[in-house]
Amino acid sequence: MLFELVSPDTLVLAGAIFLSVYMLGALAFWNSRRRERHEMQSKLNETARLDDYRAHLERQLLELNMKFSSSERRWQELNHLVVAGQSNNEHYKGSDFSEGTALFFKSHGLELKKIRQREDLMFVLTPFHDDLKDEFETVYNVGKTLGFQVLRGDEKLEPGDIFRKILVFIASARIVVANISGRNPNVFYELGIAHALGKQVILLAHSDSQVPFDVQSKPIVFYRDNEELAKNLNAMVGRTMLSGRMNPLG
C-alpha cells in the first residue's frame, strides 16, 4: 500500500541516492585500507633501511676496532676492564645473589632465584650483523659437538621482549660465550650482566697479534681464523667444564 503511494520516479531517485551513498562509502573504505597498507609498507621499508644502516655502522665500528686492537699493547689498552672481569669465580660458589642483581631482574618481571641453570645450555653474546656470522656458526658447531644447545638472542628471530629473554638465557646458561671483537656495546652490556651473575664466561677476540702474556691463563680465546677459533674454543670449553666451577643459580 505504501509503495503504491510512492511514484516510480521517487523510487528510482531513492535507489540512486542509496547506491551513490553505498559507492561513496565503499570508495572511502577502500581508500582507507589502501592508505593503511601504504603506511604499513612505508614503516616496513623504513625499518629495513634502519637495519641496513645500523649494520653498516656496526661494520665500520668493527673494522675500526680491529685496526685499533691490531697490536698487543693496543688490545690490552682497549680491553683491560673486560680482562679484569675474567677472574676466577670461586668466590661465587655457594653465595647468594646481591639484592641489587635480584631487583634488576625483578624490574624486568623475572624472579632470579626461580631461574634454573641448564647444564646443556651455551648462550652466545654476539652482534646481530652478518660480519661475525661465520664465527657464530663455528661456536655453534663446537658447542653442539660437545653436547650443548647453543643459542643467541637474535632479535630477528625471537618475537616479544628480546631483552627479557636474553636475561633468562644468560641466567640459565652453564657457559656464556661473548665475542668482544668489534667492541659491540650490546655485547659488553650483556657481558657485564653475566659477570655480575658469576657465570662461566669465555671471551672470543679476533687478533692478529701475539696473545698477551698476562691473559693467557684467563678464559679468553684468541683466533686469527675460524679454524683456529674452533680448535681453541674446543679446548677452552673442555677446561671450563673440567674446572668444576658451578654457578650458585638453583
Wavefront OBJ file of the C-alpha trace (Angstrom):
o trace
v 0.000 0.000 0.000
v 2.834 2.319 0.894
v 4.702 1.639 -2.349
v 1.521 2.391 -4.291
v 1.584 5.928 -2.868
v 5.190 6.466 -3.971
v 5.774 7.363 -7.560
v 8.198 5.336 -9.693
v 10.392 8.430 -10.143
v 10.743 8.754 -6.378
v 11.726 5.103 -6.052
v 14.321 5.494 -8.783
v 15.689 8.621 -7.126
v 15.834 6.911 -3.731
v 17.584 3.924 -5.251
v 20.097 6.175 -6.985
v 20.786 8.028 -3.732
v 21.227 4.775 -1.814
v 23.550 3.390 -4.475
v 25.577 6.605 -4.524
v 25.949 6.610 -0.738
v 26.928 2.938 -0.808
v 29.515 3.526 -3.534
v 30.938 6.545 -1.710
v 31.192 4.516 1.494
v 32.860 1.628 -0.297
v 35.276 4.022 -2.015
v 36.126 5.695 1.294
v 36.708 2.295 2.921
v 38.902 1.155 0.028
v 40.949 4.365 0.174
v 41.332 3.976 3.934
v 42.586 0.399 3.612
v 44.885 1.405 0.792
v 46.326 4.217 2.902
v 46.818 1.855 5.855
v 48.638 -0.660 3.652
v 50.797 2.113 2.227
v 51.673 3.394 5.707
v 52.443 -0.127 6.903
v 54.678 -0.784 3.913
v 56.416 2.550 4.460
v 57.122 1.593 8.086
v 58.476 -1.784 6.997
v 60.697 -0.122 4.401
v 61.919 2.401 6.973
v 62.685 -0.398 9.430
v 64.620 -2.257 6.738
v 66.586 0.892 5.892
v 67.392 1.457 9.561
v 68.517 -2.168 9.922
v 70.784 -1.802 6.895
v 72.169 1.485 8.205
v 72.779 0.001 11.644
v 74.567 -2.960 10.075
v 76.678 -0.526 8.036
v 77.649 1.450 11.148
v 78.428 -1.714 13.106
v 80.586 -2.935 10.234
v 82.540 0.318 10.244
v 82.891 0.135 14.027
v 84.125 -3.440 13.758
v 86.740 -2.502 11.158
v 87.954 0.473 13.208
v 88.245 -1.545 16.392
v 90.087 -4.305 14.555
v 92.629 -1.713 13.455
v 92.870 -0.205 16.938
v 93.464 -3.610 18.531
v 95.944 -4.847 15.927
v 98.863 -4.751 18.376
v 99.219 -6.410 21.782
v 99.575 -3.086 23.610
v 96.527 -1.553 21.955
v 94.446 -4.665 22.617
v 95.298 -4.546 26.303
v 94.513 -0.826 26.488
v 91.084 -1.350 24.920
v 90.109 -4.442 26.880
v 91.759 -4.131 30.290
v 88.420 -3.824 32.127
v 86.950 -6.852 30.371
v 90.069 -8.885 31.103
v 89.890 -7.852 34.751
v 86.337 -9.198 34.849
v 87.544 -12.595 33.636
v 88.826 -13.574 37.076
v 88.256 -16.903 38.725
v 84.734 -17.072 40.112
v 85.415 -19.392 43.042
v 84.068 -16.786 45.456
v 80.647 -17.131 43.824
v 80.295 -20.766 44.878
v 77.543 -21.148 47.420
v 76.921 -17.424 47.629
v 73.617 -15.660 47.189
v 72.910 -13.082 44.540
v 73.138 -9.496 45.649
v 69.904 -7.682 46.362
v 70.667 -5.251 43.545
v 71.043 -8.057 40.995
v 67.770 -9.632 42.102
v 65.994 -6.271 41.928
v 67.373 -5.679 38.443
v 65.840 -8.939 37.240
v 62.625 -8.234 39.129
v 62.304 -4.903 37.324
v 62.051 -6.950 34.129
v 59.424 -9.281 35.550
v 61.816 -12.099 36.484
v 62.423 -13.904 39.775
v 66.136 -14.674 39.632
v 66.063 -17.483 42.200
v 63.394 -19.284 40.204
v 65.587 -19.485 37.096
v 67.311 -22.876 37.000
v 70.683 -23.400 35.390
v 70.604 -25.692 32.367
v 73.707 -27.846 32.222
v 73.372 -28.252 28.452
v 72.912 -24.568 27.552
v 75.606 -22.408 25.988
v 74.497 -18.840 25.335
v 76.413 -16.691 22.855
v 76.684 -12.911 23.106
v 77.427 -11.604 19.633
v 76.478 -8.690 17.372
v 73.494 -9.316 15.092
v 75.112 -8.244 11.820
v 76.475 -10.744 9.302
v 80.170 -9.862 9.631
v 80.549 -12.275 12.553
v 78.092 -14.874 11.268
v 80.849 -17.361 10.437
v 82.264 -17.047 13.939
v 78.866 -17.783 15.465
v 78.433 -20.835 13.239
v 81.853 -22.048 14.374
v 80.882 -21.597 18.028
v 77.569 -23.327 17.337
v 79.288 -26.351 15.799
v 81.811 -26.621 18.631
v 79.109 -26.393 21.280
v 76.858 -28.877 19.516
v 79.727 -31.353 19.200
v 80.293 -31.094 22.957
v 76.616 -31.755 23.693
v 75.400 -28.198 24.251
v 72.325 -26.474 22.949
v 73.773 -23.249 21.561
v 71.533 -20.174 21.483
v 71.858 -16.479 20.899
v 69.371 -13.663 21.486
v 68.773 -12.901 17.843
v 66.236 -10.055 17.653
v 65.310 -11.005 14.083
v 64.193 -14.477 15.147
v 62.802 -14.018 18.653
v 59.472 -12.182 18.968
v 58.412 -10.366 22.109
v 60.553 -8.840 24.840
v 64.031 -9.612 23.493
v 65.981 -8.267 26.451
v 63.903 -10.235 28.961
v 64.619 -13.437 27.041
v 68.308 -12.591 26.897
v 68.323 -12.188 30.687
v 66.746 -15.628 31.096
v 69.255 -17.190 28.694
v 72.224 -15.602 30.488
v 70.956 -16.633 33.923
v 70.155 -20.215 32.901
v 73.232 -20.893 30.745
v 76.016 -23.093 32.057
v 78.527 -21.300 29.835
v 78.291 -17.834 28.286
v 80.445 -17.147 25.228
v 80.969 -13.465 24.392
v 82.502 -12.280 21.135
v 84.135 -8.956 22.014
v 85.625 -8.479 18.540
v 84.458 -5.058 17.404
v 83.540 -3.969 20.959
v 79.794 -4.021 20.311
v 78.041 -2.083 23.131
v 75.164 -4.570 23.437
v 77.614 -7.433 23.860
v 79.521 -5.549 26.556
v 76.301 -4.701 28.406
v 75.158 -8.325 28.390
v 78.680 -9.431 29.342
v 78.501 -7.222 32.420
v 75.283 -8.982 33.444
v 76.944 -12.380 33.006
v 79.896 -11.279 35.147
v 77.538 -9.918 37.817
v 75.836 -13.330 37.959
v 79.175 -15.092 38.289
v 78.608 -17.095 35.121
v 81.310 -19.174 33.490
v 82.247 -16.796 30.672
v 84.522 -17.438 27.704
v 85.599 -14.396 25.705
v 86.327 -14.543 21.981
v 88.706 -11.998 20.473
v 89.897 -11.854 16.894
v 93.508 -10.752 16.931
v 96.409 -10.910 14.500
v 98.850 -10.051 17.274
v 100.506 -12.353 19.772
v 98.385 -13.378 22.732
v 99.185 -11.042 25.660
v 101.194 -12.997 28.230
v 99.233 -11.807 31.268
v 95.883 -13.068 29.929
v 96.987 -16.489 28.705
v 95.697 -18.134 31.884
v 92.268 -16.486 31.636
v 89.267 -17.934 29.743
v 89.872 -15.862 26.614
v 90.057 -17.408 23.145
v 92.168 -15.532 20.616
v 91.858 -16.532 16.987
v 93.026 -15.464 13.547
v 90.566 -17.565 11.555
v 87.626 -19.884 12.131
v 89.789 -22.999 12.139
v 91.880 -21.601 14.981
v 88.692 -20.452 16.728
v 87.215 -23.955 16.624
v 90.409 -25.548 17.939
v 90.998 -23.064 20.754
v 87.339 -22.833 21.784
v 87.007 -26.609 21.969
v 89.987 -26.736 24.326
v 88.730 -23.808 26.405
v 85.240 -25.265 26.853
v 86.830 -28.521 27.954
v 88.953 -26.695 30.518
v 85.925 -24.759 31.744
v 83.853 -27.904 32.188
v 86.675 -29.726 33.969
v 87.246 -26.820 36.330
v 84.027 -27.799 38.094
v 83.171 -24.220 38.963
v 79.424 -24.115 39.364
v 77.239 -21.028 39.416
v 75.107 -20.738 42.579
v 71.957 -20.500 40.464
v 69.454 -23.046 41.663
l 1 2 3 4 5 6 7 8 9 10 11 12 13 14 15 16 17 18 19 20 21 22 23 24 25 26 27 28 29 30 31 32 33 34 35 36 37 38 39 40 41 42 43 44 45 46 47 48 49 50 51 52 53 54 55 56 57 58 59 60 61 62 63 64 65 66 67 68 69 70 71 72 73 74 75 76 77 78 79 80 81 82 83 84 85 86 87 88 89 90 91 92 93 94 95 96 97 98 99 100 101 102 103 104 105 106 107 108 109 110 111 112 113 114 115 116 117 118 119 120 121 122 123 124 125 126 127 128 129 130 131 132 133 134 135 136 137 138 139 140 141 142 143 144 145 146 147 148 149 150 151 152 153 154 155 156 157 158 159 160 161 162 163 164 165 166 167 168 169 170 171 172 173 174 175 176 177 178 179 180 181 182 183 184 185 186 187 188 189 190 191 192 193 194 195 196 197 198 199 200 201 202 203 204 205 206 207 208 209 210 211 212 213 214 215 216 217 218 219 220 221 222 223 224 225 226 227 228 229 230 231 232 233 234 235 236 237 238 239 240 241 242 243 244 245 246 247 248 249 250
